[in-house]
Amino acid sequence: MRIVLIGMKGCGKTTLGTLLAEQLQLAFIDSDSEIEKMHKLERREALSSREIFKKYGEKYFNTLETRTLRHIAKEFGNTDFVFACGGRTPLQEENQEILAHLGNIIYLNIEKKVLLERYSALGTPPFFPYQHDPERSLDELLTQRVPVYKTLADITIDIDEGPPEEVMTAIMTELKAYGTT
C-alpha cells in the first residue's frame, strides 16, 4: 500500500504521515527531507527546504522538487510507503502525473484559522506573497491550491484542532472504506 498525503504547509502531513506509517508498519518518506538530501547531493550544501527556497528562489526549488519526486518514484518503485508531500508539489502538472502514479492520495483539508495560528507560531512561510499580511497571502494560496488538491485526491480528510491520533483514526477508516487496508 502506498499513501501520499497532500495539503497546505502546516496541516500536519509529516506528523500524521509518521503516525500512519507506524500504524501500518510502512516506510515514511518526507518530501522536505528528500529535497534537502537531493540539494546536498547536487550542491554539496546542507540547507533546510525553507533556506533552499529563500536562497535559490522558486524556479530552482520547483525544479529540485520535481527531480526529487522522480527520484522517489524510481527509488521506492516497489516499496510500500507513506509519503508526506510538500504543499506546493501538486501545483506543477508534471508533479501531478507523478503523484497520481505513486499511490492513494489523501488531501488533508484544514481550517484556515488553524493554519493561521500555526503560521503565527512558526513564522510566515517564505512563499507567502504578502509577508506582512499572512491572512491575505493564505486566502490567495487557498484559492489557488484547494481546487488542485481536491481534483488530485482520492480521499479528503477534514482536519480541525483535534489531536493527530483522531485524524489518523479517520484516515484509517477512510482507507478501509476505499478498500486499501
N, C-alpha and C positions, 0 to 999 in steps of 0.2 A: 504494500500500500504506500502510495506517495501522496503527501498532502502539502499544498502550497498555501501559505497564509498571506493575504494581501490586505492593505488598508493604509490609512494615514499614519505617518510617523507619530509615535506615542500612543497608538491604540492597543499596544500590548502584544504585538506579534512575537517578539522574542520571548517574553515571559510565558505566554500561552504555548508557543511552539516548544519550549523546553519541557513544560509540564506534559504536553501531549505526546512528545517523543518518549518521555519516561513512561507514561501510561501504556503506550503502545509498543514499548521496547524497540524503538526505531532510532536511527541516527538523526541528529538535529543539525541542520545547516542554517547559519545566519548570514544573510546577504551582506551586511556591513562587514563582518569578519572576513568573508571571502573576497570582497572588494579590496579591503586593506591588505590581505595576503597577495593578491594579484598586483596591486600597486607596488608593494615592497619588492616583489619578484622582478617587475619590469623597471622600476626606477631606483631600486636599492635605497628606499626611503620609507621609514616607518611613520605613517600618519594615520590618524583616525579618519573615517569616511567624511566626517564633518570638515576636518582640516584639508582633506584632499579637495573637496568641493570648493572651499574658500580659496585655497592656493591656486588651483588649476582651472577653476570655472566649470560651468555647466556642460559645455560641449565635451571637454575631456572626461568629466565624470560620467556622462551618458555613454560614451564610447567604452570606457572602462567597465561600466556596469553591464553592458551587453556582452563584452568579451568574457566577463566573469560568469554571466548566466549561461553562455555557450559552454564554458569550461565545466560548470556544474552538471549540465545536461549530459556532457560526454563522460566526465569523470565518475559520476554516480549513475550512469545509464541503467545498470541492472540492480541497483540498490534501492530498498525501500527507505523512505526518509520523511521528515517534516522539515519544510523549508520556510523560513521567515523572510519574505521578500521585502525589499526596500519600498517605501511609499511611492516613489517616483517610477520605479521599474515598469509597472504595467502601462505607463503612458506612451512608451515607444512601441510602434507597430511590430517591429522585429521581436521585441521582448514579449509581446502578447502571444505571438506564434510559438515562441519557445516555452513560455509558461503553460500554454494550453496543452502542450505535449508532456509537460513534466509530471502532472498529477491532478488530483482533485483540488480545485481552487476554492478556498473559503475566504470570503470577504468579511472582515471584522469591522462592522459598522458601529462607530462610536459617536456619542452625542457631542456636539460642538462645544458645549460648556465644559465637558470633561477634558476635551483636548486643550482648550484654552487654559484651564487650570494646570494641566501637565506642562504646557509650553511655558507658562509663567514660572514654574518651579525649575525647569531645565534650561531656560533661556530661549529666546526666539531663534528658530531654525534659520540657517544661513540662506536657504532658498526662498524665504518669505519675501515677496516683492516690496512690501512696506514694513521695513524693520521697526519703525516706531508705531505701527498700527497693526498688531498681531490679529485683531479680530477682522479687520478688512482683508488682510492677507489670507486668513483662513477661509473667509467667505468665498473669495475668488478661487482658491485652491479646491475647496469642496465642490464648487460649481463645475470646475474642470475635471476633477478626478472621480467623483462618485459615479457618474454615468459609465465611465470606463470600468471601474471596479465591478459595478453591478452586471455589466454586459459579460465580463470575463468570468465571473463567479459561478460555480456550480451550486454553492451553498452560501447564504448570507446569515451571519450571526449578529444580532443587535447587542451591543455592549453598553452597560451603564456603569455606575460606580461600584458594582459588586465585586467580591473577591474573585481572583483569577480561577480558583477551583470551581466556582459556579459556572463560569463561562466555559471552562473545559468540559464540564458535565454536559452543557448544552451542545457543544461541538460534538462530543461522543454520541449523543442522542441523534443529532442530525446526520452524522456519518452512518449510523446504523440504519436510519430511515432511507438514506441514499443508497444503502447496500454495499458499503465499502468496508465494514468491520465484521 
